[in-house]
Amino acid sequence: MRLKLTLEYAGTRYSGWQVQQNARTVQGEVEKAIREATGADRFELYASGRTDAGVHALGQVAHLELHARVPPETLRRRINDGLPADINLLRVETARPRFHARHDAVARSYLYQIARRRTAFAKPFVWWVKDGVDADRMRAAAQAFVGFHDFRAFSDDDPAQKSTTVDLESFDVHEDEDLVVIHVEASHFLWKMVRRLVGVLVAVGTGEMAPPDAAGLFDADPKAVAPLTAPAAGLFLERVYYPGDPRDAPLRGAVRIAQM
């Protein structure tokens, strides 16, 4: 039986999604809860993509191949009973036999939260930029990255091992009182790509870089862009899209992360 799982989690206490030796991970906690809920020792759990240490998710998707017949809603409740409070299984749905959470995805979206002031409550979910940022300058810079480009300078991925070209569909900057929220959507993302793009926008927003200079980084050495990498805390995997999914529908169960 193949199932589609949709999860939300706060990544603060975890070394990313993927199981690692001697590290606590989101996948490790979910697999442990599945074993407790079903008694199964062998199953396949595969996510739409890895999230790094400290990165959060509003709608991570995974497929579960399980040799057990349990109604999806019953399984969801049983798994949640075994999960820590910072991981929540939103939905369990029956999937077609060959559904693959990663390979079948057609797009993904991320959110990044920047705080304009110090906060006592939201530190794990924002990047507080003490110098303040100019959202209009950031918007101007962001538009240069929209489209089909080679983002090798914005990733630690090796271009000799995999393609570093990405169709970045939208890159928007929104203001919500003391929050600046960046929304980015693309066919797929490279390792650390979103955090480096955000880092560049913040450099523009604080006046360290001129908006037209941001696009010039396409041809830069990755080592020159790496120091601009934004912290993991403000980053959320928002949605994973599959064929037929409406692209403008809000994620059910999503909440405003930081009440600033």
LINWO-V608416 format. One line per field, one symbol per residue. ss: DSSP state (h for helix, s for strand, l for the rest). burial: I if it has 9 or more other ideal C-beta (glycine too) atoms within 8 Angstrom, else O. Layout:
ss->???
burial->???
//
This chain:
ss->lssssssssllllllllllllllllhhhhhhhhhhhhhllllsssssllllllllssssssssssslllllhhhhhhhhhhlllllssssssssllllllllllssssssssssslllllllhhhlssllllllhhhhhhhhhhhlsssslhhhllllllllllssssssssssssllssssssssllllllhhhhhhhhhhhhhlllllhhhhhhhhhllhhhhhlllllhhhssssssssllllllllllllllllll
burial->OIIIIIIIIIIIOIOIIOOIOOOOIIIIIIIIIIIOIIOIOOIOIOIIIOIIOIIIIIIIIIIIIIOOOIOIOOIIOIIIOIIOOOIOIIOIOOIOOOIOIIOIIOIIIIIIIIIIOOIOOIIOIIIIIOOOIIIOIIIIIIOIIIOOIOIIIIIOIOIOOOOIOIOIOOIIIOOOOOIIIIIIIIOIIIOIIIIIIIIIIIIIIIOOIOIOIIIOIIOIOIOIIIOIIIOIIIIIIIIIIIOOOOOOOOIOOIOOOIOI
//
